[in-house]
Amino acid sequence: MSHNILTYIFILISCSSFAQLILPIQYDTTFDYSEILIQGNGEYGATSLRNDFLSKLIHGGEITETIKNKSFDKHGGQNLIGYDVTSEIEYRNLKVNLFKQNNIGLIVKTGYSSIGSMAYSKDAFGLTFYGNDNYLGKTANFSGINLKISTFQKIGFGIIFKKSKSSINFNYYNIQNSINGTILNGYLYQNTEGSNDSIRMTGYYGYNTSPKFNAGYGIGADFDFKVKIDWSTTQTAIIQFNIKNLGFATMNTGMNYYIFDSTYHYDGFQIHQFVGKQTLFTDTSSIYSKLGIKTSTHKSNFFLPCMIQVGKIIDEYYPNKIQSYFGVRLYPTISYIPLIYIGFQYKLNSSIAVGFQESYGGFSKFKTGLYMNYKIRKITLGIASENCIGFISKRGNGQSLLFRLQCRI
C-alpha cells in the first residue's frame, strides 16, 4: 500500500520538466511606445536527487543500483523536488492615455503555468526505489510528505504607469489541473520475515474529478512596482516588488479526496480473499474500508501558487559597464526554499550584455547561472540558465532555461 502510493507520487512530480528563473529585468526610462513581450522559462530541480537519477526518471532508461545509491546518500531528513513551467505574452501600450490620464497606459496579458513540488523524507525515497526489503525489522518514517501540482492558463488586463513602469494586472484563470496531498504522520513497521506489517498514516490526497480543459476557474492579480532609491552620491538604483498570481480558485465539479487516519495491521491474506465477486481487487470500497480510508467528493477552494520577488534590477541606462542585481524570491503556497540570488552584468557594447549569478534555494540548493542579452534596433532577445552546472554535470540537481523576446512596435 505505502509502496504504491509513494511510487505514484514520485512519478507524478518527476515527469514534468521546467521553472521560474532569473533573467534580470531591463528597466527602461523611456515611454510613449508600444511593445510585445514574449517570455518562457522552465526548471526542474531537487535538493537531493542527482541529474544522473533525474534524467533517467524523466526521460527513461535504467536506474542502476549505483545511480540510486549516489542520490540516496545525499538525502537528509526532509528533501524537496519540484518543477515550474511558465510562458507569457504581454502587450504594453504606453501611447494611449487610459482614463484620460497622461501617465497611465494599457497592458493585456495571457499566459500558461504548470508548477508542482513535493517535500518528502529519506525513507519515502527508500521505500519507493528500494522496496520494503531494506526495512525488514525496522520502522520506516515517511512523515512530512507534501505534494502540490497546479496547471492553469490566464488572461488579464491592467494599467501601467508610464514613468515608473509599475503595473497592476487583473486576471481570469482557467484551472486545468489541481492535485494536493499530505502525509502528516506515516510509519511502516515490518517484522524480519516481512509477514507482519503495521502501517500508520494520517493525511489526505486530492485531485480534480473533471477531465475537461476548464476543470475550474479563479481570479487574481499581478503587481509590479518599481521604486528608485539613492545608490551612491551620484547614482540611483531601481528596486522591484513583483507579485504574480495572487488570487484563489475553485474546481467546477469538485475534488476527489482520500482521507486516511488509521493504523492498519497486515498479517497476510487468506486464499478465499482472492476469489469470488467481492475481492480486494474488484471492490475498492472493501480496500478503503480495510485500510481505514474515507473518500469524499466536494468543491474545493485554494490559493493560486503565488510568486513574490523583491530585488534590485538592471537599469538599461546605467552609465558604467558593470552593475549588480540581487534579490529574493518566495512561493508561499508550495514547498519551496526561499531563493536568494546575486549577480553582475557586464555590458560588452551597446547591443550585447552578459551576466553571471549565484543563487541558493528554490527547488534545489546552490546554483550558478549565466545569461546574455542582445539588442538590435527595436528588438531585444535574452537567453539564460539559472543552473548551468545541471547541463554539463551528472552531479547537478536539475536544469533550467529561460528566454525573453521584446519587440517595440
WOWODA-V714402 format. One record per pair of residues at least 12 apart in sequence whose C-alpha atoms are under 7 Angstrom apart, sorted by the first residue. I is the first residue (numbers start at 1). J is the second residue. If there is no record, write none. Layout:
BEGIN
I;J, I;J
END
This chain:
BEGIN
3;127, 3;128, 3;131, 6;124, 6;128, 7;128, 13;82, 13;116, 13;117, 13;118, 14;58, 15;58, 16;83, 17;43, 17;44, 17;83, 18;41, 18;42, 18;43, 18;44, 18;83, 18;84, 18;85, 18;400, 19;41, 19;42, 19;43, 19;44, 19;83, 19;84, 19;85, 19;86, 19;400, 20;41, 20;42, 20;43, 20;84, 20;85, 20;86, 21;41, 21;42, 21;386, 21;402, 22;386, 23;371, 23;384, 24;313, 24;314, 25;313, 25;314, 26;314, 26;315, 26;316, 27;314, 27;315, 27;316, 28;315, 28;316, 29;163, 31;94, 31;162, 31;163, 32;94, 32;95, 33;93, 33;94, 33;95, 34;92, 34;93, 34;94, 34;95, 34;408, 34;409, 35;91, 35;92, 35;93, 35;406, 35;407, 35;408, 35;409, 36;90, 36;91, 36;92, 36;406, 36;407, 36;408, 37;89, 37;90, 37;91, 37;405, 37;406, 37;407, 38;88, 38;89, 38;90, 38;404, 38;405, 38;406, 39;87, 39;88, 39;89, 39;403, 39;404, 39;405, 40;86, 40;87, 40;88, 40;402, 40;403, 40;404, 41;85, 41;86, 41;87, 41;401, 41;402, 41;403, 42;84, 42;85, 42;86, 42;400, 42;401, 42;402, 43;83, 43;84, 43;85, 43;399, 43;400, 43;401, 44;82, 44;83, 44;84, 44;398, 44;399, 44;400, 45;81, 45;82, 45;83, 45;363, 45;364, 45;397, 45;398, 45;399, 46;80, 46;81, 46;82, 46;363, 46;364, 46;397, 46;398, 47;79, 47;80, 47;81, 47;363, 47;364, 47;365, 47;397, 48;71, 48;74, 48;75, 48;79, 49;71, 49;397, 50;71, 50;394, 50;395, 50;396, 50;397, 51;390, 51;394, 51;395, 51;396, 51;397, 51;398, 52;67, 52;394, 53;67, 53;68, 75;122, 76;122, 77;121, 77;122, 78;119, 78;120, 78;121, 78;122, 79;119, 79;120, 79;121, 80;118, 80;119, 80;120, 80;363, 81;117, 81;118, 81;119, 81;363, 82;116, 82;117, 82;118, 82;363, 83;115, 83;116, 83;117, 84;114, 84;115, 84;116, 85;113, 85;114, 85;115, 86;112, 86;113, 86;114, 87;111, 87;112, 87;113, 88;110, 88;111, 88;112, 89;109, 89;110, 89;111, 90;108, 90;109, 90;110, 91;107, 91;108, 91;109, 92;106, 92;107, 92;108, 93;105, 93;106, 93;107, 94;106, 94;162, 103;161, 103;162, 103;163, 104;159, 104;160, 104;161, 104;162, 105;159, 105;160, 105;161, 105;162, 106;158, 106;159, 106;160, 107;157, 107;158, 107;159, 107;160, 108;156, 108;157, 108;158, 109;155, 109;156, 109;157, 110;154, 110;155, 110;156, 111;153, 111;154, 111;155, 112;152, 112;153, 112;154, 113;151, 113;152, 113;153, 114;150, 114;151, 114;152, 115;149, 115;150, 115;151, 116;148, 116;149, 116;150, 117;147, 117;148, 117;149, 117;334, 117;335, 118;145, 118;146, 118;147, 118;148, 118;335, 119;145, 119;146, 119;147, 119;335, 120;144, 120;145, 120;146, 121;142, 121;143, 121;144, 121;145, 123;140, 123;141, 123;142, 124;142, 136;190, 136;191, 136;192, 136;194, 137;190, 137;191, 137;192, 138;189, 138;190, 139;187, 139;188, 139;189, 140;187, 140;188, 140;189, 141;186, 141;187, 141;188, 142;186, 142;187, 143;183, 143;184, 143;185, 143;186, 144;183, 144;184, 144;185, 145;182, 145;183, 145;184, 146;181, 146;182, 146;183, 147;180, 147;181, 147;182, 148;179, 148;180, 148;181, 148;334, 149;178, 149;179, 149;180, 150;177, 150;178, 150;179, 151;175, 151;176, 151;177, 151;178, 152;173, 152;174, 152;175, 152;176, 152;177, 153;173, 153;174, 153;175, 154;171, 154;172, 154;173, 154;174, 155;171, 155;172, 155;173, 156;169, 156;170, 156;171, 156;172, 157;169, 157;170, 157;171, 158;170, 164;226, 165;226, 166;224, 166;225, 166;226, 167;223, 167;224, 167;225, 168;222, 168;223, 168;224, 169;221, 169;222, 169;223, 170;220, 170;221, 170;222, 171;219, 171;220, 171;221, 172;218, 172;219, 172;220, 173;217, 173;218, 173;219, 174;214, 174;216, 174;217, 174;218, 175;214, 175;215, 175;216, 175;217, 176;213, 176;214, 176;215, 176;216, 177;208, 177;215, 178;207, 178;208, 179;206, 179;207, 179;208, 180;205, 180;206, 180;207, 181;204, 181;205, 181;206, 182;203, 182;204, 182;205, 183;201, 183;202, 183;203, 183;204, 184;202, 184;203, 185;201, 185;202, 186;200, 186;201, 186;202, 187;199, 187;200, 187;201, 188;200, 195;267, 195;268, 196;266, 196;267, 197;265, 197;266, 197;267, 198;263, 198;264, 198;265, 198;266, 199;263, 199;264, 199;265, 200;262, 200;263, 200;264, 201;260, 201;261, 201;262, 201;263, 202;260, 202;261, 202;262, 203;259, 203;260, 203;261, 204;257, 204;258, 204;259, 204;260, 205;257, 205;258, 205;259, 206;255, 206;256, 206;257, 206;258, 207;255, 207;256, 207;257, 208;254, 208;255, 208;256, 209;253, 209;254, 209;255, 209;256, 210;253, 215;251, 215;252, 216;250, 216;251, 216;252, 217;249, 217;250, 217;251, 218;248, 218;249, 218;250, 219;247, 219;248, 219;249, 220;245, 220;246, 220;247, 220;248, 221;244, 221;245, 221;246, 221;247, 222;243, 222;244, 222;245, 222;246, 223;242, 223;243, 223;244, 224;240, 224;241, 224;242, 224;243, 225;240, 225;241, 225;242, 226;238, 226;239, 226;240, 226;241, 227;239, 227;240, 238;312, 238;313, 239;311, 239;312, 239;313, 240;310, 240;311, 240;312, 240;313, 241;309, 241;310, 241;311, 242;308, 242;309, 242;310, 243;307, 243;308, 243;309, 244;306, 244;307, 244;308, 245;304, 245;305, 245;306, 245;307, 246;304, 246;306, 247;303, 247;304, 248;302, 248;303, 248;304, 249;301, 249;302, 249;303, 249;304, 250;300, 250;301, 250;302, 251;299, 251;300, 253;299, 254;297, 254;298, 254;299, 254;300, 255;297, 255;298, 255;299, 255;300, 256;296, 256;297, 257;295, 257;296, 257;297, 258;293, 258;294, 258;295, 258;296, 259;293, 259;294, 259;295, 260;292, 260;293, 260;294, 261;292, 262;292, 264;291, 305;331, 305;333, 305;334, 306;331, 306;332, 306;333, 307;330, 307;331, 308;329, 308;330, 308;331, 309;328, 309;329, 309;330, 310;327, 310;328, 310;329, 311;326, 311;327, 311;328, 312;325, 312;326, 312;327, 313;325, 321;346, 321;347, 322;344, 322;345, 322;346, 322;347, 323;344, 323;345, 323;346, 324;343, 324;344, 324;345, 325;342, 325;343, 325;344, 326;341, 326;342, 326;343, 327;340, 327;341, 327;342, 328;340, 328;341, 336;362, 336;363, 337;361, 337;362, 337;363, 338;361, 338;362, 339;359, 339;360, 339;361, 339;362, 340;359, 340;360, 340;361, 341;357, 341;358, 341;359, 341;360, 342;357, 342;358, 342;359, 343;355, 343;356, 343;357, 343;358, 344;356, 344;357, 351;374, 351;375, 351;376, 352;373, 352;374, 352;375, 353;372, 353;373, 353;374, 354;371, 354;372, 354;373, 355;370, 355;371, 355;372, 356;369, 356;370, 356;371, 357;369, 357;370, 364;397, 367;386, 367;387, 368;386, 368;387, 368;388, 368;389, 369;385, 369;386, 369;387, 369;388, 370;384, 370;385, 370;386, 370;388, 371;383, 371;384, 371;385, 372;384, 378;407, 378;408, 379;406, 379;407, 379;408, 380;405, 380;406, 380;407, 381;404, 381;405, 381;406, 382;403, 382;404, 382;405, 383;402, 383;403, 383;404, 384;401, 384;402, 384;403, 385;400, 385;401, 385;402, 386;400, 386;401, 387;399, 387;400
END
